[in-house]
Structures are given as C-alpha cells and as structure tokens.
Amino acid sequence: MSYAFYHLRYGLELFYFIVHSALAPTLFNYVMNVTRTSLDRPKYLKFICLFPFILTEIFVCLNPLTHYVYWYDEDLLFHRNWGENFIYIIAMIYTSIAFTNLLLSWHALRRRNRYSMIYFFCLTLFGVIVQFINIGIKSELFCEALALVGLMLAVESEDDRIDTETNVYNRNALKNDVKHLLMKRHSMNVLCLKITNIDMISKNTGVSNSDEIMKEITDYLKTLVPRQLLYHADENTMVLLQRQDSFEKNNFDIIDFAKNIYNRFQDDWIVHGVSIRFTPVIMIGVIPSQIKSLEDLLYMIDSPVPKDFENTILLNEDLYFFIRRAAVESAVSNGLKNGSFEVYYQPTHCLNGLRLHGAEALIRLHDKKIGDVYPEEFIPIAEQAGYIDDIDDFVLNQVCAFIKTGEPMKLGMDCINVNLSVLQCMGNGFVNRILGIVDKYDIPKNFINFEITESVSASDYELLADVIKELKSNGFLFSMDDYGTGYSNMHTLFSLDFDIVKIDKSILWDAENSEIGQIILENCVHMIRQMKRKILVEGVETQSQIDKLQALGVDYLQGYFFSKPITKSALLKYCEAI
C-alpha cells in the first residue's frame, strides 16, 4: 500500500472519529433545545456541558501524535486503544443525560418530537451494539447519520413555531415552552406587553392590520433581547421569557428593563409614515412562584384590560389581582356553559316563636380549576363582563322550579328571596323577562321576594321605583338588602316601595360592641318602623343577639345561629327537622 494511500486512509479515519465524537453532544444539545432546557441554563453551565465535547475532540485530533484512540500495525490493521473507551464513556454520559431529560420532559413534548426521539435512540443504539460486537461492520456511523437525517426532516424545521409576520416564536411555541418550564419547576421571568389601543389605531391611521404594528414593536424588542426569547402570543401581545439572573451582571433587573420599555412607549412611533401613540400594559410575573400554570399565563394574555390598568406596569399584588380577575371571569363564562353554578339557600325565621319564615337564594360557583368562588368576588366581575343577566335568570329559574315542586309551601315557608342586580333592573324589557320566566312555571308570584342592594339602588331610585311598582302590581314582594352599608336616606325608602328592609349584619355586631352601635341599631329599627316596613336583621349568631332584637321588636332573623347557606336537599332536611 502506497504511503499516500496510507495517509489518506488515516485522514479519513481521523475525520470519522471527529464526526463520531460530535454525535452524542449534538444529540444532547438537540434534546436540550427541543425540551427548552437550554432556555434557562446559565452560561457557565452551558460551558460545563460543552467542555467534555471539546476535550474529546482535542483527544481525537491529537491521535496522530499520541495514538491513544486507535493505531495501525505494520500490516495496516486497525487497533482500538484505551482512548476510544474514553470517548464512548463521554458519549454515554451525554446520551444518558439527554435521555433522562427527555423522560422528564416527555409530557411537555409534541407528539412528533416524541416519536422522532424514540426513532433516534433505537436506531443509534442498534448501530452502536452491532459495531461494538463486530468492529468490521461499520454500522454505528451509518445508523447515527440516518437517525440525524430523520430528525432533521421530522422536527428540525421550526416553521410551526415561528410567527411569519414578526419572525419570533408564536403562541403555540410559548405554550409548549411554558408547559415544560412549569413541569420542571424552572424559575423564569415573564414580561407580557399588551397594546390595548391597537384596534383603534388600525381604524384611525389606515394601517391595514395589527401585524404591521406588532412587527414594528417586535423589531424594537429584538434590539434589547435575542429573538429566541420573544413570543408573539396574540394580535396585540408580546411575551418575553428571561432567566431571573440574566440582568444581574449589568446591575439591572426585570423591573428596570420593563420601565425602559414603558418609557419608550411614552413617545410617538412612526409606522408607514404615520405618527402613533400606543397605550401599553406591561405585566411582570415569575414562573412558577406567581404564574403557577399555563392557564395563568393565558389569562394574562387573553383577558381584556380594564381601563384602570391601562398604561401601567403590573407586578406583585396588582398582577395577582389581574390574573385572579381573569380566572374568575373565565370561570363565570365556563360555569354558565357547563352548569357549574348552584343555588344555595339560607333560612330566615320569624322573631315571634322563631318559626320558619322562608329562605334567601344565594348563588355559588364550583370551578374545576380555581375551586369554589363566592358571590362577593364573582358578581362584580360578572356585572362588568356582561354575564349578570344570565346569572340572575339562572337563579330565578332554579327558585321557580323549586317552588313549582310545592315543597316550600309544605314546609311552611312564606316566601323565597331572590337577589337582583340593579344593572339587570335597568335593562330594556326587564319586567317582561321576569314575568316570562315566572309565568312559565305557573307559580304564585307573591312567593318570590326580590332583594335589591341599598348602596346601588340609592343612586337611581326614580327608575327603580317604576320597575318595583310594576312588578309589585303583578304580586311580587320586594326587600332592600344590606341596609346601613350604602347611601340610602328617608327619601329613598319612601320612594321605593319595599315590603321588607334587611338591616346589615354590621349594624347588629356594632351594637354589641359599643353604646354608639346600640344607638344606631335602635334608631334604624325605629325609623323603619315609622315607615311601616317589615324588618329583617342579618348576621344573627348568638342567643344574646336574639334577645336584643326581641326587645326592639323586629320581624325576621337570618344568620348562622339558625343555618349557614346550604344546598336545596340540605334545606329540605333542615326544615323537616325544626
């Protein structure tokens, strides 16, 4: 064999080992990127991961001098040396770490990535075993090459992860990456930038669509951070994922970073020659301490921003409030679709003999994601989001169906109280809608006592007076709820023809704690008596409170002394037992 041929063969063999030594680190790096583990690795850790690969490559390149990896005898027969075992050990370490990380991230991977990984490992393992058993069969590199080509064809293209308009990652990529980060409990900063006036800008400036505007904003953001950290999550929303310690080397934190972005938005932008002023909202959270689930992040992205939050930076308590509000709004919407609402009843009693008087219908929301939600939280949100009519109609339908069974009458109830939102009362066709629901069940209308909260009704009592008058003419009863917490006055009580005034529990509790409180309670009772209204006192919890109210001569009592709000079936058992 000629001298030139020997060196050619040796050079090709050397090239083979250089490529061969790079395959396991390549697989490792690929898995780290697919599972997005590389996203939250600090630079020093990335170097540590790269160091064994560099060492093996140096080891192979020096083989012509050292012959530590392989050598040829006088007959030009190939012989392995101990250095090849070293390369295999390094490759096994890389492969083991990659495989372990793959298993840990299994549920966060797309199905196509999973199958590609299984294919790679199986094919590569087959080639390695065959060649290890018989060095003459050069199957290892061939199988590894086939596996890599398969991976490239199957998953190397990121077209399905890239937003074509802005050339950054899209919403689908964000969901997959955040799912992985949450599953592995990696801590990351999340900066969510929403442009709240983008639709108005498109209409008023002639800029054809929001993508053109978002491209300008994305180009600006790409001057601050690498492209691979940015996500175009919605038509008006950009998201940045960044390690918490990434700003430390510059003595800079995520809040300072957000303020710089916010300050830029206080100046005009020029888009296609048009001067534009954006209204931004920047939300800062941390995975997983604040953003505990993918749903939390999607709430941030998808929820409309209330006017109070526009042109601000939200973090900590403000961010929690926003996420919680969005979660509750979603729960209300889903509850109406999925039947997650339930009507509870709290009994009311006559003071005279403490016999059963009736019950107040109270709505509850059971959500699978955020648990039980109480009216104090979801009713104001439902009013703002436009769901309150549906909720009130649901409660009224449930109460009417209960009355239709005849059980309340058999148990000695006089009426069931149903809360009304004043926003609902102000709507067009409200009275006809109420009559339509009740008439459908063919029940006595005087068995329904509508409650309206005092603090709201006081502001627009003239319109409410007409509504109450019309419903009362059809036989319904009316109560003023929570008297003593709002702004009502003598004129309000005279103008609105209530049958019962419900004194708020805070008035009763204050009467037990101070002399002034006692005077207020006595005067409230005396004033309502003079107006010839019935009186119900809420929040009764002790016998001493009952004794105090008996001395004042009120009509009805409600509170935990008798029962907390309970389900319909529990109410029936309660009534049968008394």
C-alpha positions, 0 to 999 in steps of 0.5 A, spaced: 500 500 500 502 506 497 504 511 503 499 516 500 494 511 500 496 510 507 495 517 509 489 518 506 486 512 509 488 515 516 485 522 514 479 519 513 479 515 519 481 521 523 475 525 520 470 519 522 472 519 529 471 527 529 464 526 526 463 520 531 465 524 537 460 530 535 454 525 535 452 524 542 453 532 544 449 534 538 444 529 540 444 532 547 444 539 545 438 537 540 434 534 546 436 540 550 433 545 545 427 541 543 425 540 551 427 548 552 432 546 557 437 550 554 432 556 555 434 557 562 441 554 563 446 559 565 452 560 561 457 557 565 453 551 565 452 551 558 460 551 558 460 545 563 456 541 558 460 543 552 467 542 555 467 534 555 465 535 547 471 539 546 476 535 550 474 529 546 475 532 540 482 535 542 483 527 544 481 525 537 485 530 533 491 529 537 491 521 535 496 522 530 501 524 535 499 520 541 495 514 538 491 513 544 484 512 540 486 507 535 493 505 531 495 501 525 500 495 525 505 494 520 500 490 516 495 496 516 490 493 521 486 497 525 487 497 533 482 500 538 486 503 544 484 505 551 482 512 548 476 510 544 473 507 551 474 514 553 470 517 548 464 512 548 464 513 556 463 521 554 458 519 549 454 515 554 454 520 559 451 525 554 446 520 551 444 518 558 443 525 560 439 527 554 435 521 555 433 522 562 431 529 560 427 527 555 423 522 560 422 528 564 420 532 559 416 527 555 409 530 557 411 537 555 413 534 548 409 534 541 407 528 539 412 528 533 418 530 537 416 524 541 416 519 536 422 522 532 426 521 539 424 514 540 426 513 532 433 516 534 435 512 540 433 505 537 436 506 531 443 509 534 443 504 539 442 498 534 448 501 530 452 502 536 451 494 539 452 491 532 459 495 531 461 494 538 460 486 537 463 486 530 468 492 529 468 490 521 461 492 520 461 499 520 454 500 522 454 505 528 456 511 523 451 509 518 445 508 523 447 515 527 447 519 520 440 516 518 437 517 525 440 525 524 437 525 517 430 523 520 430 528 525 432 533 521 426 532 516 421 530 522 422 536 527 428 540 525 424 545 521 421 550 526 416 553 521 410 551 526 413 555 531 415 561 528 410 567 527 411 569 519 409 576 520 414 578 526 419 572 525 419 570 533 416 564 536 408 564 536 403 562 541 403 555 540 411 555 541 410 559 548 405 554 550 409 548 549 415 552 552 411 554 558 408 547 559 415 544 560 418 550 564 412 549 569 413 541 569 420 542 571 419 547 576 424 552 572 424 559 575 423 564 569 421 571 568 415 573 564 414 580 561 407 580 557 406 587 553 399 588 551 397 594 546 390 595 548 389 601 543 391 597 537 384 596 534 383 603 534 389 605 531 388 600 525 381 604 524 384 611 525 391 611 521 389 606 515 394 601 517 391 595 514 392 590 520 395 589 527 401 585 524 404 591 521 404 594 528 406 588 532 412 587 527 414 594 528 414 593 536 417 586 535 423 589 531 424 594 537 424 588 542 429 584 538 434 590 539 434 589 547 433 581 547 435 575 542 429 573 538 429 566 541 426 569 547 420 573 544 413 570 543 408 573 539 402 570 543 396 574 540 394 580 535 396 585 540 401 581 545 408 580 546 411 575 551 418 575 553 421 569 557 428 571 561 432 567 566 431 571 573 439 572 573 440 574 566 440 582 568 444 581 574 451 582 571 449 589 568 446 591 575 439 591 572 433 587 573 426 585 570 423 591 573 428 596 570 428 593 563 420 593 563 420 601 565 425 602 559 420 599 555 414 603 558 418 609 557 419 608 550 412 607 549 411 614 552 413 617 545 410 617 538 412 611 533 412 612 526 409 606 522 408 607 514 409 614 515 404 615 520 405 618 527 402 613 533 401 613 540 400 606 543 397 605 550 401 599 553 400 594 559 406 591 561 405 585 566 411 582 570 410 575 573 415 569 575 414 562 573 412 558 577 412 562 584 406 567 581 404 564 574 403 557 577 400 554 570 399 555 563 392 557 564 395 563 568 399 565 563 393 565 558 389 569 562 394 574 562 394 574 555 387 573 553 383 577 558 381 584 556 384 590 560 380 594 564 381 601 563 384 602 570 390 598 568 391 601 562 398 604 561 401 601 567 406 596 569 403 590 573 407 586 578 406 583 585 399 584 588 396 588 582 398 582 577 395 577 582 389 581 582 389 581 574 390 574 573 385 572 579 380 577 575 381 573 569 380 566 572 374 568 575 371 571 569 373 565 565 370 561 570 363 565 570 363 564 562 365 556 563 360 555 569 354 558 565 356 553 559 357 547 563 352 548 569 357 549 574 353 554 578 348 552 584 343 555 588 344 555 595 339 557 600 339 560 607 333 560 612 330 566 615 325 565 621 320 569 624 322 573 631 315 571 634 316 563 636 322 563 631 318 559 626 320 558 619 319 564 615 322 562 608 329 562 605 334 567 601 337 564 594 344 565 594 348 563 588 355 559 588 360 557 583 364 550 583 370 551 578 374 545 576 380 549 576 380 555 581 375 551 586 369 554 589 368 562 588 363 566 592 358 571 590 362 577 593 368 576 588 364 573 582 358 578 581 362 584 580 366 581 575 360 578 572 356 585 572 362 588 568 363 582 563 356 582 561 354 575 564 349 578 570 343 577 566 344 570 565 346 569 572 340 572 575 335 568 570 339 562 572 337 563 579 330 565 578 329 559 574 332 554 579 327 558 585 321 557 580 322 550 579 323 549 586 317 552 588 313 549 582 315 542 586 310 545 592 315 543 597 316 550 600 309 551 601 309 544 605 314 546 609 311 552 611 315 557 608 312 564 606 316 566 601 323 565 597 328 571 596 331 572 590 337 577 589 337 582 583 342 586 580 340 593 579 344 593 572 339 587 570 333 592 573 335 597 568 335 593 562 330 594 556 324 589 557 326 587 564 319 586 567 317 582 561 323 577 562 321 576 569 314 575 568 316 570 562 320 566 566 315 566 572 309 565 568 312 559 565 312 555 571 305 557 573 307 559 580 304 564 585 308 570 584 307 573 591 312 567 593 318 570 590 321 576 594 326 580 590 332 583 594 335 589 591 342 592 594 341 599 598 348 602 596 346 601 588 339 602 588 340 609 592 343 612 586 337 611 581 331 610 585 326 614 580 327 608 575 327 603 580 321 605 583 317 604 576 320 597 575 318 595 583 311 598 582 310 594 576 312 588 578 309 589 585 302 590 581 303 583 578 304 580 586 311 580 587 314 582 594 320 586 594 326 587 600 332 592 600 338 588 602 344 590 606 341 596 609 346 601 613 352 599 608 350 604 602 347 611 601 340 610 602 336 616 606 328 617 608 327 619 601 329 613 598 325 608 602 319 612 601 320 612 594 321 605 593 316 601 595 319 595 599 315 590 603 321 588 607 328 592 609 334 587 611 338 591 616 346 589 615 349 584 619 354 590 621 349 594 624 347 588 629 355 586 631 356 594 632 351 594 637 354 589 641 360 592 641 359 599 643 353 604 646 354 608 639 352 601 635 346 600 640 344 607 638 344 606 631 341 599 631 335 602 635 334 608 631 334 604 624 329 599 627 325 605 629 325 609 623 323 603 619 318 602 623 315 609 622 315 607 615 311 601 616 316 596 613 317 589 615 324 588 618 329 583 617 336 583 621 342 579 618 348 576 621 344 573 627 349 568 631 348 568 638 342 567 643 344 574 646 343 577 639 336 574 639 334 577 645 336 584 643 332 584 637 326 581 641 326 587 645 326 592 639 321 588 636 323 586 629 320 581 624 325 576 621 332 573 623 337 570 618 344 568 620 348 562 622 345 561 629 339 558 625 343 555 618 349 557 614 347 557 606 346 550 604 344 546 598 336 545 596 336 537 599 340 540 605 334 545 606 329 540 605 332 536 611 333 542 615 326 544 615 323 537 616 327 537 622 325 544 626 
